Structure formats: C-alpha cells, structure tokens
C-alpha cells in the first residue's frame, strides 16, 4: 500500500484509489518554491506506476486560493544575486512538471478554488479535469512585474477565443469562473460548498475510469455570464492589430469605456514585457504542442532574468511595494521593432526537454 507522505509545503496521501496532493503553504497562498516543485515532481513520478492510485486530485490548503503563482521573492533572490543558472533550473523543473501533468497516464482533477495565477495555472491549467468555483480568480499576471507569461500560459492564451488571450496576456487580466470556462482555462464549475462531496464521490466511484463523469454530476452553471464573452466585439477589433502600439491606438479610439480602461492599464506596464509577450502569444498559435510552447517560454524567461524591468517590477510590486516601477526603456517607441522575435529565436539558454521539441 502507498504510504502517505508530507513535507513542509506539500501533502500527499493515497486512499480509496485516489492520490490527493495538496499545496500546503496557505500563508503565501501556496506560492510555489523550487523545493515545492521538486516535491510535486517526486509525488507525480511515484504515482505514475503505482497500482493503488487510479486518479489524482490536486488542490491547495487554506481558503484564499489554490496557488498564487511562483515564489516571486525566491525569483528576486536568484535574479539579484547572480543566480541565473539556479533560476533556469527552477524553470526547467517546473516546466517539466507542467508537461508531465498534461501527459499524465491517470486522470488529474485540479481544483482551482480561489486565487490561481502564474505557476498555479501551470499546475492546473493543463490537467485533464479543471474545476473552478465561485471564489476562483485566474490570471497570468506576469506583465505587472515586467515579465512574460510562462508555464504553458501562452499555449492556453493562444487557444482562447478570438483575441481574448491577447487581452488577458497584455493587461494581466483576471478571470472569474465564467470567464475561465469561456477562455478555455477550466472545464467545470462546482460551488465551493460542494467540493467535499465531490472528493467523497471520487473516492467512492464505482468505475475508476470515469472521474470526468463524476465531476459532471456536480457541475453547475456559473452565476452570471462571462464578461469576456460579452466584450468580444471590442476585444477582437482592438487586439487584432499587429503591434502593441497599434493595439493601444485602437483601444484609445474605440469608444467603449472598457477599451479605454484596458489602454490605461497597458500604458502603465513594461514596454519590453508587452512587446515580448505579444510576440510569444502570437507565435504560440502556430506551435505544435505544449512542450514547444514551454521551450519558447524558456527562451523568453531566460532572457528576462538579465533584464532591468523584471528586477524593477518585482521590486515595485513585491519587495518595496511602492507600485511605482521605472521601466527602461519607458516607451514602446524606444524598443527595437524586432525585439520579440530576437528574444524568442535566441537558443543560447538551452532547452527544457531533451531532445528539444521541434
């Protein structure tokens, strides 16, 4: 029989054929440290061939969220103390875990209750069965810190309807449950009060191969429509432009108040991060697999580790919390026109997977 295991911030148990792994760092909204990523990798590796595990449930401790993302303070430490190689090792390990969850031979039920952002999307967004609740708040918020979406986020954003993914990527926009379902980041809506009953039903299932059907028994319609669905007209019209500058021009001139509000948000963010992010999401639309998107993201994040804007963004948002970053360069017009292509085509960082995905 598989023995329960736990570490400082990851709890893993097996009972009734269900492997239940919980991110257990509630004070930090279960933010992912390098150690947690390694621990999660070990759990998923151990359960891959374990005959007593028929399915896996992945959730987070506490009532604030599943996972607020990667541990930004840890990344700050790497970035400011010459730990470029350590940061790359973190990202490689994390991306391999995300891909492993996507390809896992047993159903993975990810419960995105509460805040689920960045690295949390990487763990849950590629799972076989993705559950949101009325408390769910999903985002890829990397442009807020002068960074770019990763953990396969560009793969999900690229597959969202119309230009929804571009809008979310550039603005670091947040989705509620209805938005997450519409954008393709989630599969089912289950009220948080029903989650204990869902877990019980998964443990008592008569057919070990039908967890998706069990989740559907608890699936409900989210309260209210998707705001993103209602905004498709102006989002598609504005974000289909070829550059960030042209997108901003369309947003300012559209006339819809939400378009103007989006322009105001984008204008506060790192021009460098915006340019690379737009190129990354657009290219992800043509890539053949999640792994290929992760390789492209790895090239981007490796480049960002040495850039001023990532250091400054983390300082302003997380370290000093003055919310007043000074971007360099400060204007889109100061960037090389081919910056995004230059960053994404640079293979000097090496690969995540071996051999690299073509």
C-alpha distance (Angstrom), angle and dihedral (degrees) to the residues before:
residue distance angle dihedral
X1 . . .
X2 3.80 . .
X3 3.78 110.8 .
X4 3.80 120.4 -133.6
X5 3.75 113.2 -108.9
X6 3.76 135.6 -169.7
X7 3.74 140.1 175.1
X8 3.77 132.8 -172.3
X9 3.80 94.4 -72.6
X10 3.82 107.5 9.8
X11 3.80 126.2 65.6
X12 3.79 120.3 -166.5
X13 3.81 127.3 179.6
X14 3.79 136.7 164.1
X15 3.78 122.5 -147.7
X16 3.81 134.2 149.4
X17 3.78 91.0 0.0
X18 3.80 93.6 -56.0
X19 3.77 122.0 117.8
X20 3.79 105.5 -153.3
X21 3.80 116.9 -165.8
X22 3.79 120.0 -178.1
X23 3.78 129.3 -170.7
X24 3.79 100.8 -131.2
X25 3.78 109.1 -165.9
X26 3.81 100.9 98.9
X27 3.80 96.3 160.2
X28 3.83 87.7 65.6
X29 3.84 93.7 37.2
X30 3.81 85.1 -104.7
X31 3.81 94.3 -64.9
X32 3.80 110.2 -172.5
X33 3.77 118.5 -110.3
X34 3.78 123.3 -170.8
X35 3.80 89.0 -106.5
X36 3.81 91.1 53.9
X37 3.79 91.1 51.1
X38 3.80 90.4 52.3
X39 3.81 90.9 47.5
X40 3.79 92.3 49.9
X41 3.79 90.1 48.7
X42 3.79 90.2 53.8
X43 3.81 91.8 50.0
X44 3.79 94.7 49.9
X45 3.79 91.2 44.8
X46 3.82 91.6 51.1
X47 3.80 93.9 48.5
X48 3.80 95.3 46.3
X49 3.81 93.0 85.4
X50 3.81 97.9 21.1
X51 3.80 108.4 122.0
X52 3.80 91.4 -156.7
X53 3.81 92.3 62.5
X54 3.78 113.6 77.0
X55 3.78 97.8 163.4
X56 3.79 138.5 2.1
X57 3.80 128.6 -129.5
X58 3.80 116.0 -159.3
X59 3.80 120.2 -166.9
X60 3.80 143.8 139.5
X61 3.80 134.2 -109.1
X62 3.79 122.5 -115.8
X63 3.78 130.8 29.0
X64 3.81 99.8 -89.2
X65 3.75 101.4 74.9
X66 3.77 152.7 -46.5
X67 3.80 95.8 -104.8
X68 3.81 132.2 -22.5
X69 3.80 90.9 -153.5
X70 3.76 136.2 -100.1
X71 3.78 119.0 -14.3
X72 3.81 98.6 -91.7
X73 3.80 92.9 -171.4
X74 3.78 89.4 56.4
X75 3.80 89.6 49.6
X76 3.80 89.0 49.1
X77 3.79 89.0 54.6
X78 3.77 91.7 52.1
X79 3.80 93.4 45.2
X80 3.81 96.4 48.1
X81 3.81 99.4 39.5
X82 3.76 101.5 51.5
X83 3.80 92.9 -96.7
X84 3.79 96.1 138.0
X85 3.81 92.7 132.8
X86 3.81 91.5 47.3
X87 3.80 90.7 51.8
X88 3.79 90.8 49.5
X89 3.80 89.9 50.3
X90 3.81 89.0 52.6
X91 3.80 92.4 51.1
X92 3.81 93.5 45.7
X93 3.79 91.7 51.6
X94 3.80 92.3 45.1
X95 3.80 94.3 48.4
X96 3.80 92.1 48.5
X97 3.80 89.0 52.3
X98 3.81 91.7 49.7
X99 3.81 90.6 50.7
X100 3.81 91.1 46.1
X101 3.81 90.7 54.8
X102 3.80 89.9 49.3
X103 3.83 91.0 52.4
X104 3.81 97.1 35.6
X105 3.82 112.9 144.1
X106 3.80 91.5 -138.3
X107 3.81 126.8 57.0
X108 3.81 113.2 -90.4
X109 3.81 115.6 -155.8
X110 3.81 109.5 -160.6
X111 3.79 116.6 -164.8
X112 3.80 109.9 -156.4
X113 3.79 97.6 -171.0
X114 3.81 111.2 164.2
X115 3.80 124.4 -15.9
X116 3.81 113.0 11.8
X117 3.78 114.1 170.0
X118 3.80 142.4 150.2
X119 3.78 108.6 -24.2
X120 3.81 89.0 18.2
X121 3.80 88.4 61.7
X122 3.80 88.3 50.6
X123 3.81 91.2 57.6
X124 3.79 98.2 41.0
X125 3.80 107.3 24.1
X126 3.81 94.5 70.1
X127 3.82 96.4 43.7
X128 3.80 121.1 116.8
X129 3.82 94.1 -115.4
X130 3.81 119.0 27.9
X131 3.80 118.7 -169.4
X132 3.81 127.2 -166.5
X133 3.81 130.3 -175.1
X134 3.79 137.5 -160.7
X135 3.81 87.1 -87.6
X136 3.80 95.8 53.4
X137 3.78 118.5 122.0
X138 3.80 113.0 177.4
X139 3.80 127.8 -173.5
X140 3.75 147.0 149.8
X141 3.83 94.0 -142.4
X142 3.79 100.1 171.0
X143 3.81 98.9 121.3
X144 3.81 87.7 65.1
X145 3.80 88.8 70.8
X146 3.80 98.3 38.7
X147 3.79 92.3 -96.6
X148 3.81 137.4 110.0
X149 3.83 134.3 -115.5
X150 3.79 113.8 -88.6
X151 3.86 139.8 153.9
X152 3.80 87.0 83.3
X153 3.78 90.5 -54.9
X154 3.79 91.9 130.1
X155 3.82 88.7 55.1
X156 3.82 90.8 55.9
X157 3.80 94.2 40.5
X158 3.80 91.0 50.2
X159 3.80 90.8 54.6
X160 3.82 95.6 49.7
X161 3.83 115.6 111.1
X162 3.79 116.5 -80.6
X163 3.80 112.4 -36.0
X164 3.81 94.9 -26.3
X165 3.80 91.2 112.9
X166 3.80 92.4 51.8
X167 3.80 90.5 51.0
X168 3.81 92.8 49.0
X169 3.81 93.1 45.2
X170 3.79 97.1 50.0
X171 3.82 97.9 40.8
X172 3.83 96.2 36.8
X173 3.79 83.4 -127.6
X174 3.80 122.5 -169.9
X175 3.80 123.9 -129.3
X176 3.78 128.1 -151.9
X177 3.80 120.5 -151.6
X178 3.81 95.4 -81.2
X179 3.80 91.4 48.5
X180 3.81 92.3 47.5
X181 3.80 91.3 52.7
X182 3.80 92.1 47.1
X183 3.81 93.9 46.7
X184 3.80 92.8 49.6
X185 3.80 97.6 -111.2
X186 3.81 93.9 115.9
X187 3.81 139.8 29.9
X188 3.81 107.7 -159.4
X189 3.79 140.3 26.5
X190 3.81 115.4 -141.6
X191 3.84 120.7 172.0
X192 3.79 110.6 -117.1
X193 3.80 91.4 -120.1
X194 3.82 88.3 62.0
X195 3.81 96.1 52.9
X196 3.84 95.3 91.4
X197 3.80 89.1 51.7
X198 3.79 90.6 48.7
X199 3.80 91.3 52.4
X200 3.80 90.3 48.7
X201 3.80 91.4 49.9
X202 3.80 91.5 50.3
X203 3.80 89.5 52.4
X204 3.81 92.8 47.9
X205 3.80 97.1 42.3
X206 3.78 115.7 142.6
X207 3.79 93.2 -151.1
X208 3.84 113.5 47.3
X209 3.81 89.9 -159.4
X210 3.80 98.2 59.3
X211 3.83 109.5 69.7
X212 3.81 90.2 129.6
X213 3.80 89.8 58.5
X214 3.78 90.6 49.0
X215 3.80 91.8 51.6
X216 3.80 88.9 50.5
X217 3.81 89.3 59.3
X218 3.80 87.9 65.4
X219 3.79 96.2 37.3
X220 3.80 115.6 120.0
X221 3.78 137.1 174.1
X222 3.82 111.3 -92.3
X223 3.79 116.0 -114.8
X224 3.78 107.5 -97.3
X225 3.80 130.8 2.3
X226 3.79 126.4 -73.7
X227 3.79 110.1 -85.3
X228 3.78 88.4 -153.1
X229 3.79 91.4 56.4
X230 3.79 90.4 51.6
X231 3.83 90.2 49.7
X232 3.80 97.2 51.7
X233 3.81 94.5 109.1
X234 3.79 97.9 60.3
X235 3.80 94.4 31.5
X236 3.80 93.5 54.5
X237 3.79 92.7 42.4
X238 3.80 94.3 51.3
X239 3.79 105.0 33.8
X240 3.80 96.0 48.0
X241 3.82 88.2 79.4
X242 3.78 115.0 112.3
X243 3.83 100.5 -123.0
X244 3.79 137.1 35.6
X245 3.78 89.7 -115.6
X246 3.79 92.0 54.6
X247 3.79 90.7 46.1
X248 3.81 89.8 54.3
X249 3.81 91.1 49.3
X250 3.80 90.6 52.9
X251 3.81 93.0 45.5
X252 3.80 92.4 51.1
X253 3.78 92.7 46.7
X254 3.78 100.3 41.5
X255 3.79 97.8 85.4
X256 3.80 98.8 -138.8
X257 3.81 109.7 121.9
X258 3.80 91.7 -135.8
X259 3.80 90.2 54.4
X260 3.80 89.8 53.1
X261 3.81 90.0 48.0
X262 3.81 90.6 51.6
X263 3.81 90.1 51.6
X264 3.80 90.4 52.0
X265 3.80 90.7 53.0
X266 3.80 94.3 47.2
X267 3.80 91.8 49.1
X268 3.82 89.9 61.1
X269 3.80 94.2 54.3
X270 3.79 133.2 87.3
X271 3.81 110.9 -77.1
X272 3.79 89.0 -150.9
X273 3.81 92.9 53.0
X274 3.80 91.8 46.0
X275 3.80 94.6 51.4
X276 3.80 94.7 48.3
X277 3.80 92.4 42.8
X278 3.79 93.5 53.1
X279 3.80 91.4 50.4
X280 3.80 91.3 46.0
X281 3.81 95.5 52.5
X282 3.80 92.8 43.6
X283 3.81 92.1 50.8
X284 3.79 92.1 45.9
X285 3.81 88.1 65.3
X286 3.79 89.1 68.6
X287 3.81 99.2 41.8
X288 3.81 119.7 109.5
X289 3.80 100.9 -136.6
X290 3.78 148.8 6.8
X291 3.79 88.7 -103.1
X292 3.79 90.9 56.8
X293 3.80 89.6 51.6
X294 3.80 90.6 49.9
X295 3.80 90.3 52.1
X296 3.79 90.4 51.9
X297 3.80 91.1 47.4
X298 3.79 90.8 49.9
X299 3.79 90.6 57.0
X300 3.80 89.4 50.9
X301 3.81 97.7 46.7
X302 3.81 91.7 45.5
X303 3.79 88.6 56.4
X304 3.81 93.1 46.0
X305 3.81 91.6 54.6
X306 3.79 88.7 74.2
X307 3.79 96.6 42.5
X308 3.79 128.0 105.1
X309 3.79 95.6 -133.8
X310 3.82 95.9 60.4
X311 3.80 91.2 51.1
X312 3.80 91.3 45.4
X313 3.79 94.1 45.2
X314 3.80 93.4 52.6
X315 3.80 90.3 45.4
X316 3.79 93.2 52.3
X317 3.80 97.9 41.7
X318 3.80 104.1 32.7
X319 3.81 113.2 13.0
X320 3.81 107.6 38.3
X321 3.82 93.8 10.3
X322 3.79 92.9 -151.2
X323 3.83 89.3 133.7
X324 3.79 88.5 -143.0
X325 3.81 109.5 111.1
X326 3.79 121.8 178.5
X327 3.78 107.5 -141.3
X328 3.79 123.0 -152.2
X329 2.93 113.4 -124.0
X330 3.81 92.9 24.4
X331 3.81 97.7 -160.8
X332 3.79 134.8 53.1
X333 3.79 90.5 -131.4
X334 3.80 89.3 63.6
X335 3.81 92.9 63.1
X336 3.81 125.2 92.8
X337 3.79 108.8 -103.9
X338 3.80 91.3 -126.2
X339 3.81 97.2 45.7
X340 3.81 95.4 117.7
X341 3.79 93.5 49.0
X342 3.79 91.5 45.5
X343 3.82 92.1 53.2
X344 3.79 96.9 44.2
X345 3.78 94.4 45.8
X346 3.81 93.9 51.9
X347 3.80 107.0 105.7
X348 3.81 95.6 177.3
X349 3.82 92.4 107.4
X350 3.79 91.8 65.9
X351 3.79 126.8 -132.1
X352 3.79 138.7 -58.7
X353 3.78 96.8 -145.7
X354 3.78 128.3 40.0
X355 2.90 117.9 -104.4
X356 3.82 94.8 24.1
X357 3.78 115.8 -109.7
X358 3.80 112.1 -107.7
